[in-house]
Amino acid sequence: MRPFDHVTYDLSFRRPDANAIRSRIMSIAFREGLKLPPNVIDALVEGTGSDIRQIINMISTFSVNGKNMDFDQGKAMWVLPFILPYLLP
């Protein structure tokens, strides 16, 4: 890898904070016509550990079946993947 040291550019990335993720998810939901209350978005951000890719995947999956998500549905979206291995035999 040493030969690449002189011809590549080192680009560092910062993990976005919860406010930036919340803002971006709100704008995505608005553009897609989804009604996600702020407390649902907050629960998704908290439950996924601020993983925007996972949140986008979750709301994409949800949007196939519905356009409105309440708090309980949002909580179920991020809790189920963590408890599912314990429910399966």
Contact map, one row per residue, 1 for C-alpha under 8 A:
11111000000000000000000000000000000000000000000000000000000000000000000000000000000000000
11111000000000000000000000000000000000000000000000000000000000000000000000000000000000000
11111110000000000000000000000000000000000000000000000000000000000000000000000000000000000
11111111000000000000000000000000000000000000000000000000000000000000000000000000000000000
11111111000000000000000000000000000000000000000000000000000000000000000000000000000000000
00111111000000000000000000000000000000000000000000000000000000000000000000000000000000000
00111111100000000000000000000000000000000000000000000000000000000000000000000000000000000
00011111110000000000000000000000000000000000000000000000000000000000000000000000000000000
00000011111000000000000000000000000000000000000000000000000000000000000000000000000000000
00000001111100000000000000000000000000000000000000000000000000000000000000000000000000000
00000000111110000000000000000000000000000000000000000000000000000000000000000000000000000
00000000011111000000000000000000000000000000000000000000000000000000000000000000000000000
00000000001111100000000000000000000000000000000000000000000000000000000000000000000000000
00000000000111110000000000000000000000000000000000000000000000000000000000000000000000000
00000000000011111000000000000000000000000000000000000000000000000000000000000000000000000
00000000000001111101100000000000000000000000000001000000000000000000000000000000000000000
00000000000000111111100000000000000000000000000001000000000000000000000000000000000000000
00000000000000011111110000000000000000000000100001000000000000000000000000000000000000000
00000000000000001111111000000000000000000000000000000000000000000000000000000000000000000
00000000000000011111111100000000000000000000000000000000000000000000000000000000000000000
00000000000000011111111110000000000000000000100001010000000000000000000000000000000000000
00000000000000000111111111000000000000001100100000000000000000000000000000000000000000000
00000000000000000011111111100000000000000000000000000000000000000000000000000000000000000
00000000000000000001111111110000000000000000000000000000000000000000000000000000000000000
00000000000000000000111111111000000000001000000000010001000000000000000000000000000000000
00000000000000000000011111111100000100001000000000000000000000000000000000000000000000000
00000000000000000000001111111110000000000000000000000000000000000000000000000000000000000
00000000000000000000000111111111000000000000000000000000000000000000000000000000000000000
00000000000000000000000011111111111100000000000000000000000000000000000000000000000000000
00000000000000000000000001111111111000000000000000000000000000000000000000000000000000000
00000000000000000000000000111111110000000000000000000000000000000000000000000000000000000
00000000000000000000000000011111110000000000000000000000000000000000000000000000000000000
00000000000000000000000000001111111000000000000000000000000000000010000000000000000000000
00000000000000000000000000001111111100000000000000000000000000100011000000000000000000000
00000000000000000000000000001100111110000000000000000000000000000011100000000000000000000
00000000000000000000000001001000011111011000000000000000000000000001110000000000000000000
00000000000000000000000000000000001111111000000000000000000000000000111000000000000000000
00000000000000000000000000000000000111111100000000000000000000000000000000000000000000000
00000000000000000000000000000000000011111110000000000000000000000000001000000000000000000
00000000000000000000000000000000000111111111000000000000000000000000111001100000000000000
00000000000000000000010011000000000111111111100000000000000000000000000001000000000000000
00000000000000000000010000000000000001111111110000000000000000000000000000000000000000000
00000000000000000000000000000000000000111111111000000000000000000000001001100000000000000
00000000000000000000000000000000000000011111111100000010000000000000000001101100000000000
00000000000000000100110000000000000000001111111111110010000000000000000000000000000000000
00000000000000000000000000000000000000000111111111000000000000000000000000000000000000000
00000000000000000000000000000000000000000011111111000000000000000000000000100110000000000
00000000000000000000000000000000000000000001111111100110000000000000000000000100000000000
00000000000000000000000000000000000000000000111111100000000000000000000000000000000000000
00000000000000011100100000000000000000000000111111110000000000000000000000000000000000000
00000000000000000000000000000000000000000000100111111110000000000000000000000000000000000
00000000000000000000100010000000000000000000100001111111000000000000000000000000000000000
00000000000000000000000000000000000000000000000000111111100000000000000000000000000000000
00000000000000000000000000000000000000000000000100111111110000000000000000000000000000000
00000000000000000000000000000000000000000001100100111111111000000000000000000000000000000
00000000000000000000000010000000000000000000000000011111111100000000000000000000000000000
00000000000000000000000000000000000000000000000000001111111110000000000000000000000000000
00000000000000000000000000000000000000000000000000000111111111000000000000001000000000000
00000000000000000000000000000000000000000000000000000011111111100000000000000000000000000
00000000000000000000000000000000000000000000000000000001111111110000000000000000000000000
00000000000000000000000000000000000000000000000000000000111111111000000000000000000000000
00000000000000000000000000000000000000000000000000000000011111111110000000000000000000000
00000000000000000000000000000000010000000000000000000000001111111110000000000000000000000
00000000000000000000000000000000000000000000000000000000000111111100000000000000000000000
00000000000000000000000000000000000000000000000000000000000011111110000000000000000000000
00000000000000000000000000000000000000000000000000000000000001111111100000000000000000000
00000000000000000000000000000000111000000000000000000000000001101111100000000000000000000
00000000000000000000000000000000011100000000000000000000000000000111110000000000000000000
00000000000000000000000000000000001110010000000000000000000000000111111011000000000000000
00000000000000000000000000000000000110010000000000000000000000000001111111000000000000000
00000000000000000000000000000000000010110010000000000000000000000000111111100000000000000
00000000000000000000000000000000000000000000000000000000000000000000011111110000000000000
00000000000000000000000000000000000000000000000000000000000000000000111111111000000000000
00000000000000000000000000000000000000011011000000000000000000000000111111111100000000000
00000000000000000000000000000000000000010011001000000000000000000000001111111110000000000
00000000000000000000000000000000000000000000000000000000000000000000000111111111000000000
00000000000000000000000000000000000000000001000000000000010000000000000011111111100000000
00000000000000000000000000000000000000000001001100000000000000000000000001111111110000000
00000000000000000000000000000000000000000000001000000000000000000000000000111111111000000
00000000000000000000000000000000000000000000000000000000000000000000000000011111111100000
00000000000000000000000000000000000000000000000000000000000000000000000000001111111110000
00000000000000000000000000000000000000000000000000000000000000000000000000000111111110000
00000000000000000000000000000000000000000000000000000000000000000000000000000011111111100
00000000000000000000000000000000000000000000000000000000000000000000000000000001111111110
00000000000000000000000000000000000000000000000000000000000000000000000000000000111111110
00000000000000000000000000000000000000000000000000000000000000000000000000000000001111111
00000000000000000000000000000000000000000000000000000000000000000000000000000000001111111
00000000000000000000000000000000000000000000000000000000000000000000000000000000000111111
00000000000000000000000000000000000000000000000000000000000000000000000000000000000001111
